Amino acid sequence: YPDHRHHGGTPQAQKTAVVRQKIMSKGKLALGVAAGLFAAYMFAAPYITVYQIKSAAENNDATTLSEYIDFPSLRQSYKGQITAMLEKDMAENEEMKNNPFAKAGAALGGRMVEQMVDAYVTPARIVELISSEKPALEPRQSSIQSSGNATSSNRKAFADASLSYESLDKFVINVEYDGVNIEDWILRRQGLFGWKITNIVFLPAYAGVE
């Protein structure tokens, strides 16, 4: 009988080894393709979310839009920014500095801000904001004049926005109006592929907060 021990085994064993090697190679290739698609989808996920948000706003679909918004976080953001604006204005107002009722007024103002924000931050209002008929916070007159006497009636849904990652779990929509960056919409990762709006930062040109 022929001795195959020193020649890589029997022909059948050699064929089996070759088939096994091909299967392993194809498996590695498929795994590599799957990993690449997974990474590509992870990267594209916030861009897809922004497209869905924009489509929902353009279709006036507040129900769909609400799926992409973290309302508790967004309300907290609004409250913080408006409170900062009020405190800044009070600090710059000499009459308020010397007014003994200023602290009581500030406490009352805080409650009013909370009620106003709760009423304002709703799916329907966010649709209006993204549809961009008006900036959410009234701009300071000096900022408008310096940007070329702009009016806010012509803004489109994220028409002049730039999109970028700030970190693996943070994505930003930089909204410009007449060449001025006025708002940053912050999205945070929810799980592997989900993203939600958690914050809208009104920048100094429009929010009046430095």
Secondary structure, DSSP 4 states (H G I P E B T S, - for coil): ----TTTTS-HHHHHHHHHHHHHHHHHHHHHHHHHHHHHHHHHHHHHHHHHHHHHHHHTT-HHHHHTTB-HHHHHHHHHHHHHHHHHHHHHH-HHHHT-TTHHHHHHHHHHHHHHHHHHH-SHHHHHHHHHTSS-SSPPPHHHHHHTTS--STT--TTTTEEEEEEETTEEEEEEEETTEEEEEEEEEEETTTEEEEEEEEEPHHHH---
